[in-house]
Amino acid sequence: MSDLALEYIVREPKKKVAKQPLLLMFHGYGSNEQDLFSFVDELPDELLIISVQAPMFLGMGAYAWYTINFDGVDGKFSDIPEAIEARNTIGEFITQIQEKYNCVPENTFLFGFSQGTILSYSVALNFPEKVKNIVALSGHINAELMPEDIETKNYQHLDFFISHGSVDQVIPVTWANKAPAFLKELNIKHSYQEYPVGHGIAPQNFYDLKQWIVDRLK
């Protein structure tokens, strides 16, 4: 469903409120928009939830935001120009969705997993005026996707929930746990948690992120 920059599916809010909160979901490499959408019935009723499909078709219902060359030097190698293009497209899409559904940036959440989290970090730190709250699951901050003027941007309103599996075999936890120091340097509010799982979302992880979202809807 889309006449916009990206394809998506939607769960309309079950509870109408003023300044309807918007939550946009960005799946990981090799997945699709149905993946994170499986959580929607467990998320607060007042959320308008948009689950976005990445633009690159890999086959058999699998999509990606940008190419990962698994035989690249030093392990996985991300195609940075493609990632930057995806980031900019997501930024455009967020504005289009906010306009279409009459939502405001100060009540907009990003909810990313893996590659979707890498881009959620990048979108929030490049376009902080578009979003407020970011759920960053099983990803990391890629310095190559950060803005050149990062030291002068206004990040005082941003708030991150970050979590990672302590035995993640896809994205090492040592990549993820650099985020708190990075965000602290920029005076960005954040919470960081690790859970004893691999590249996935543990039940306790979901409970904690759900509570984090609920607290920010009050």
VENTA-V709358 format. One record per backbone hydrogen bond with DSSP energy under -1.0 kcal/mol. NH is the residue of the N-H (numbers start at 1). CO is the residue of the C=O. E is the energy in kcal/mol with one decimal. If there is no record, write none. Layout:
[[NH/CO/E] [NH/CO/E]]
This chain:
[[9/51/-2.2] [11/49/-2.8] [14/45/-2.2] [15/45/-1.4] [22/107/-2.4] [23/48/-2.9] [24/109/-2.6] [25/50/-3.2] [26/111/-2.5] [30/63/-2.0] [31/28/-1.6] [35/32/-1.5] [38/35/-1.4] [39/36/-2.1] [40/37/-1.6] [42/39/-2.0] [43/40/-1.3] [47/44/-1.5] [48/21/-2.8] [49/11/-2.2] [50/23/-2.7] [51/9/-2.6] [52/25/-2.5] [53/7/-2.8] [56/64/-2.1] [58/62/-3.2] [62/59/-1.4] [63/31/-2.3] [64/56/-2.2] [69/77/-3.0] [70/68/-1.0] [72/69/-2.2] [77/69/-1.1] [79/67/-2.3] [80/78/-1.2] [83/79/-2.2] [84/80/-2.8] [85/81/-2.1] [86/82/-2.5] [87/83/-2.7] [88/84/-2.4] [89/85/-2.3] [90/86/-2.6] [91/87/-2.4] [92/88/-2.1] [93/89/-2.7] [94/90/-2.7] [95/91/-1.5] [96/92/-2.1] [97/93/-2.8] [98/94/-2.6] [99/95/-2.1] [100/96/-2.6] [101/97/-2.7] [103/98/-2.2] [107/104/-1.8] [108/105/-1.8] [109/22/-3.6] [110/133/-2.5] [111/24/-2.7] [112/135/-2.8] [113/26/-2.0] [114/137/-2.5] [116/113/-2.3] [118/114/-2.2] [119/115/-1.8] [120/116/-1.5] [121/117/-2.8] [122/118/-1.7] [123/119/-3.2] [124/120/-2.5] [125/121/-2.3] [126/122/-1.8] [127/123/-3.1] [130/127/-2.2] [132/108/-1.9] [133/108/-1.7] [134/159/-2.7] [135/110/-3.4] [136/161/-3.5] [137/112/-2.1] [138/163/-2.3] [145/142/-2.2] [146/143/-1.4] [150/147/-1.1] [152/149/-1.7] [158/155/-1.5] [159/132/-1.9] [160/189/-1.7] [161/134/-3.0] [162/191/-3.1] [163/136/-2.2] [164/193/-1.5] [166/195/-3.2] [167/197/-2.3] [168/165/-1.6] [175/172/-1.7] [176/172/-1.3] [177/173/-2.7] [179/176/-1.9] [182/178/-1.8] [183/179/-2.9] [184/180/-2.7] [185/181/-1.9] [187/184/-1.7] [188/183/-2.5] [191/160/-2.0] [193/162/-2.2] [195/164/-2.2] [197/195/-2.6] [200/198/-1.8] [206/202/-2.3] [207/203/-2.4] [208/204/-2.6] [209/205/-2.5] [210/206/-2.5] [211/207/-2.2] [212/208/-2.1] [213/209/-2.2] [214/210/-2.7] [215/211/-2.6] [217/214/-1.5]]
